[in-house]
Amino acid sequence: MKPIATLGLLWVFVFSMLSTQAQSVTEKLKSLGIDSIVPLTISTNQFESAFVISFLQPVDHQNPDGEKFYQRLILRHRSFDKPVVFVTEGYDASYGLNPAFSEELSSKLDANLLIAEHRFFGESMPEQKNWEALNLKNATADLHAVNQLLKEVYTAAWISTGISKGGQTSLYYRYFYPDDVAVTVPYVAPLNFSVADKRVQHFLDTVGDTHCRKKLHDLQYKLLNNSAIFLQYFKDSTTKRQLSFERVGGIEKAFELNVLELGFAYWQWYPYPCNEIPDTTSTDAVLFNAWIAAAGYDFFADQSLESMQAFFYQALTEMGFYTYDTKPFKQLLTHIRKPNFEHALPSGVSVKYKNKTNRKLNKWLKKNGNNIVYIYGGFDAWSSTAVQPTPKSNAIKIVKNQGSHATRLRHFTPEEQQQVIEFIQNKI
């Protein structure tokens, strides 16, 4: 056993070395003209140091001299000569501040990790919300600016990745700037062609087996047919959680929409297997809890919609979405005729969906979408609009049997994981 004094000197040496390394990273970043670099405490030994960076961006890249905002970047540094896993986040990136946070690709590739928070989310919010500036060209231009500047010091290969909307963002980024990264790994990323993509309903009509789909339908029917009972449950539960439903048009409408959402949300998250969907003879409490376990309380609540305005703006202008099939429940719906998500838009903002970019992206991916790894869950409702790569592109797609929207590379067999990692390593 080493003497206590010797151990103390060892820790002083290690701390001094880490401090020197962090200082070196800060100095290099400042040499690029970045002046807001704040050290971040981390509790994992995978990285030498970590930082929160405020990266100055124009609100509109077509007007670079106009209004600016700071985009939040979270960097976990290993070495300047190692690859960079570039997370093209679709939302708030606050999770990256967790001292213990890790990311599976950066771990498997022994790479630096850089997370770019999406514009109009979290701390990456312009002072004036010019919603027209929240478009795919500007969002990907943000990423390009980050990539081009930091590549001056992180000179090894870059791998872009993202989950769900972040996965979509990684594909748009690759389309607009195909040479920025060597490989792209989108997780559970849909590619929608309308705000009510018909492929979603086809998926919901065929996923799983007939018995399971019938049990889910019967549960929805029971909830609506006994709305006096279950609406009161919903009111009591959401009141306790201090949720309100003014934007959507009242709690009665939110109740009906949330029952319809169950048909999508159950397959998206697959929170319990089909044999655990309760029979309609179960107690009211059991039926209510099964519904909420999949659909949640707050998808249509004012509090959630406030923080998700940017998501719905993008979904209803360029990225696309889904809607509900009301025909099976037509006689039971009193507050819904033709469901849509316009209530989720910023106040006073009207939009028109344009699918031009998604159609172009789909065509490009089929012919030129090289060095891409698509990862999907087989039961995930968002897989209904998954990218379908062709032999013309150098891409691979892996689908986890009965996997949900939470499917990640670690959920596959060791052999499948190794196939993906070798694919990436051969491209970087």
Secondary structure, DSSP 4 states (H G I P E B T S, - for coil): ---HHHHHHHHHHHHHHHHHHHHHHHHHHHHTT---EEE-----TT-SEEEEEEEEEESSTTSTTS-EEEEEEEEEES-TTS-EEEEE-SS--GGGG-TT---HHHHHHT-EEEEEPPTTBTTB--SS--GGG-SHHHHHHHHHHHHHHHTTT--S-EEEEEETHHHHHHHHHHHH-TTS-SEEEEES-B--SSTT-HHHHHHHHHSS-HHHHHHHHHHHHHHHHTHHHHHHHHHHHHHHTT---TTTT-HHHHHHHHHHHHHHHHHHH--S-GGGSPPTTS-HHHHHHHHHHHH-S-TTSHHHHHHTHHHHHHIIIII-------GGGGGG-SS-SS--SGGGSPTT-------HHHHHHHHHHHHH--SEEEEEETT-GGGGGB----TTS-EEEEEETT--TT--GGGS-HHHHHHHHHHHHTT-
